[in-house]
Amino acid sequence: MSIMRKSNVLPVVLGSGLLFLSGCAHLESNDQMNQGVIAFKNNKYPDAVRHFQEAVRLDPNNTNAQAYLATSYFIQWVPGADSPDNKKNYDMAQAEFKKILQKDPSNEQALASMASMAYNSATSAPPDKRKAAFEEARKWNERRIEVNPKDGEAYYYLGVIDYYDALGDIQTARVTEKLTGPNDPGPLPDKKVRADLKDKYGKTIDSGLDQLKKALAIDKENEDAMSYVNLLLREKAALADSPEEAKALWKEADDWLEKSLNMKRIKAARPAKQQTS
């Protein structure tokens, strides 16, 4: 009988010990987390990384520490900078955000961060790698919208990506055909060039306009979205079927540019929001 009691009691004793150790690890993880937050707020990001790494090691379920760790790498990454340390920060930020998404595929912060890294990589990439980088950014922003259809920023970036997708070839054609003046809306004189570009980019431009207007339906004060509507309309004018259509699109673009500038003035005139600690 005594042996039976020992065998029954032993798991309870061991279980209590494990719970105690688990509780200690949790407390120590929170302590490391707090130290990491202090370092993060003081812009001491390498120190913050060490504390958040330890917090995650002690408690792999500490999702806040995992998010802070990823962000600490992300904030140290400089788009376009070519150095081993910079590449490490990029790779580690991606790896940590992907760990978060493995546990929680709907984590909006991680999705937005991955989208931001892809977009910033694209804008600083050499021309031969830019298109693929923008497609990566498109993919992440589409995932953001799948998770949250009211994410206005994701629609905005999809519109901007469409703009850059069409920009290079149309800009080259404008220069070649001398449509570089501020009062020369187009269309491109060479009908074949115009038709080829319209076939290649017409839907892209319309998609970009649609995405930006979705962004504006969510945030009516997004002056940057207004500015890119203006830019896409100027691309569309270069591919118009007639001078009259091009002029109408150019006039619409001017109106959107004015809206953007007015919104910037309105925001600049507002009292600054008081920071709360």
Helices and strands as residue ranges (DSSP letters): H 2-41, H 45-58, H 63-76, H 84-103, H 108-124, H 127-147, H 152-176, H 191-218, H 223-238, H 243-269
